[in-house]
């Protein structure tokens, strides 16, 4: 967001912060949410690079298209286990998954 817009909104009473602050997450909860988001973003990018539809990925992991959509959206009902199994089904190595997990916020591994 441009600084000028931010200042204008703040002058009207808007407050800015992180999702963790807004949701009153503990550091551990915030780290968990960030971890799931990294894996979900990597899953979507990897699926798209392989030119697979969500339906195609669902067949690979023996799931449904709607479940894949939830995986890619970082839905709270999706487990880390399912995200990792889907990445492995798309050909991700343990090293690539570890790299995704270790990257700083906002970056994504290929």
C-alpha positions as CSV (number, residue, x, y, z in Angstrom):
1,X,0.0,0.0,0.0
2,X,1.2,3.4,-0.8
3,X,2.3,5.5,2.2
4,X,0.0,8.3,1.3
5,X,-3.0,6.1,1.2
6,X,-2.0,4.5,4.5
7,X,-1.6,7.9,6.2
8,X,-5.0,9.0,4.8
9,X,-6.7,5.9,6.2
10,X,-4.9,6.2,9.6
11,X,-6.2,9.8,9.8
12,X,-9.7,8.4,9.5
13,X,-9.2,6.0,12.3
14,X,-8.1,2.9,10.5
15,X,-5.4,0.8,12.2
16,X,-2.8,-1.5,10.6
17,X,-1.1,-4.5,11.9
18,X,-0.4,-8.1,11.3
19,X,-2.9,-10.9,11.1
20,X,-1.4,-12.4,14.2
21,X,-2.0,-9.1,16.1
22,X,-5.6,-8.9,14.8
23,X,-6.4,-12.5,15.7
24,X,-4.4,-12.4,19.0
25,X,-2.3,-15.4,18.0
26,X,0.6,-16.6,20.1
27,X,4.0,-16.7,18.4
28,X,3.6,-20.5,18.0
29,X,0.1,-20.2,16.4
30,X,1.4,-17.5,14.1
31,X,4.3,-19.7,13.0
32,X,2.0,-22.6,12.4
33,X,-0.3,-20.5,10.2
34,X,2.7,-19.1,8.3
35,X,4.0,-22.6,7.8
36,X,0.7,-23.8,6.4
37,X,0.5,-20.8,4.1
38,X,4.0,-21.4,2.7
39,X,3.1,-25.1,1.9
40,X,-0.2,-24.1,0.4
41,X,1.3,-21.5,-1.8
42,X,4.0,-23.9,-2.9
43,X,1.5,-26.6,-3.7
44,X,-0.5,-24.3,-5.9
45,X,2.6,-23.0,-7.7
46,X,3.9,-26.5,-8.3
47,X,0.5,-27.8,-9.5
48,X,0.2,-24.9,-12.0
49,X,3.8,-25.4,-13.2
50,X,2.9,-29.0,-13.9
51,X,-0.2,-27.8,-15.8
52,X,-2.5,-29.9,-13.6
53,X,-6.0,-28.9,-12.7
54,X,-7.2,-29.2,-9.1
55,X,-9.2,-32.2,-10.3
56,X,-6.0,-33.8,-11.6
57,X,-4.2,-33.3,-8.4
58,X,-7.2,-34.7,-6.5
59,X,-6.9,-37.9,-8.5
60,X,-3.2,-38.1,-7.6
61,X,-3.8,-37.8,-3.9
62,X,-7.1,-39.8,-3.9
63,X,-9.1,-36.8,-2.8
64,X,-11.6,-34.4,-4.2
65,X,-11.2,-31.2,-6.1
66,X,-12.9,-29.2,-3.3
67,X,-10.3,-30.6,-0.9
68,X,-7.5,-29.5,-3.2
69,X,-9.0,-26.0,-3.3
70,X,-9.1,-26.0,0.5
71,X,-5.5,-27.2,0.6
72,X,-4.4,-24.4,-1.7
73,X,-6.4,-21.8,0.3
74,X,-4.7,-22.9,3.6
75,X,-8.1,-23.9,5.1
76,X,-7.7,-24.7,8.8
77,X,-9.3,-28.1,8.2
78,X,-6.4,-29.2,6.0
79,X,-3.6,-31.0,7.9
80,X,0.1,-30.5,7.3
81,X,0.2,-34.2,6.5
82,X,-2.1,-33.8,3.5
83,X,-0.2,-30.7,2.3
84,X,3.1,-32.6,2.4
85,X,1.7,-35.7,0.8
86,X,0.3,-33.7,-2.1
87,X,3.6,-31.9,-2.6
88,X,5.3,-35.3,-2.6
89,X,2.8,-36.6,-5.2
90,X,3.7,-33.6,-7.4
91,X,7.3,-34.7,-7.2
92,X,8.7,-32.4,-4.5
93,X,11.7,-33.8,-2.7
94,X,12.2,-33.7,1.0
95,X,14.9,-31.1,0.4
96,X,12.5,-28.9,-1.6
97,X,9.8,-29.1,1.1
98,X,12.4,-28.2,3.8
99,X,13.5,-25.2,1.7
100,X,9.8,-24.1,1.4
101,X,9.4,-24.3,5.2
102,X,12.7,-22.5,5.9
103,X,12.1,-19.5,3.6
104,X,11.3,-16.2,5.2
105,X,7.7,-14.9,5.0
106,X,6.6,-13.8,1.6
107,X,9.0,-16.0,-0.4
108,X,8.1,-19.3,-2.0
109,X,10.3,-22.2,-3.2
110,X,9.9,-23.9,-6.5
